[in-house]
């Protein structure tokens, strides 16, 4: 799985649990849901937090902070299509982490956020 995440094939189907396992493997430790929630809801030195667009509990529709466009639920329990394409997941983590943190997120940060998102119920 580690190879699949680092190679980021064009459209590899995945499951949220596989992605979590891959990020945890890269980080050298399991994702921690409480850290994921804290990371998701706190500002990380930039203007926004993840929850600025996805909502504090991302089981419902959010709204993009600058465009106002609707954002479909992020939690896999509320939106089973989320986190099923490795290339898309990497693209959005890269883009959104840059907006929120000002850099790419680490594997540990991704694992924590994924652990929290997988713990949410719709």
N, C-alpha and C positions, 0 to 999 in steps of 0.2 A: 504494500500500500504506500509506503514511503516513496518509492520510485514513481508511482502514479501521481502523487501530489507534486513532487519536485519537477517532473517532466511536463506537467500540465498539458495533457493531450487536448486536442481541439474540442472534443465534445464527449468526454468519458462520462458515462453514467455512474452515479455514485449514490450512496445513501448518507444521510446525515451522520449516522453512527460510524460509517467508514471514514468520513472526513474527520470526525472527532478523534478516532483512533490514529489516523495519520498525523494530525497536528500534535496529539499527545506524544506520539513516538518521536517526532521531530524535536519537541520541547524537552523530552527526557522525563516527563512527568504527566500524570493525568490532569485533564482540565478540572477546574474547581468552579462549580456553579455560582457560589457566593461571590467569588472574585469576578466572574463573568458578568454578573448583574451589576456589580459596582463599576466595572469598566464601562459597561453599556450605558449606564445612567449618568455618569459623571463627565464633566467637561475635562478634556485631556490637554489643556493649554491652548486650545484653539477656540473659536467662537461657538462651535456646536458640540453636542454629545451624540452618540448613536441614537439616543431616545428623542433628539430634536426632530427627527423625521419618522422614526419607527414607533414612537410612543414609549412610555415608561414600561409598559408591559406589551410587547410586540405580538399580541395575539389578535389584534384588530387592525383595521386599516389605518395607516399613518398618513402624514402629509409632508411633502418635501418642504423644508424650512424656507427655501428661497423662491421656488417656483410655485408652490402650493399644489403641485400635482399629487394625486393619491399614490400611496405606497402600499402595496399589498402586504398582508400579514407576513412577518418574518419567521415566527415560530413554526417549525415543521408540523406541530399538532394542529395548527390553525390553517396551514397552507402546505399540503403534502408535496407540492412541486418545488418548494424551496430546498436548496442544498442537494440537488440531484444531478448537477452537471459541474464537474470539477473546474472546468475552464471558466464558467460563469461565476462560480463561487470565488475563485482567485481574482477574477477581474473586479468584482464588487468589493471584496475585502481590500484590494489594493487601492481602488478609487475612494472608498469611504474612509478607510484608515488615513489616507492622505488628507482628506477633508477634516477629519476629527482630531487626529493625532499629529498630523504634519509629517508623517512617515509611514512606511509599511508596518503593519502590525506584526509582532513576533508570533512564532508558532504557539508559544504559551498563551498569549493573549487570545489568539484564535481558538485554542482549545478551551479556555475558560468561557468565552462567549458561547461557543457551541455547546458546552456542557450545560450552561444556563438555559439556552434556547431549547435544548432537548428535554429539560426538566419541566418546561411550561406546558400546561394543559390548555386546550382551547375553550 
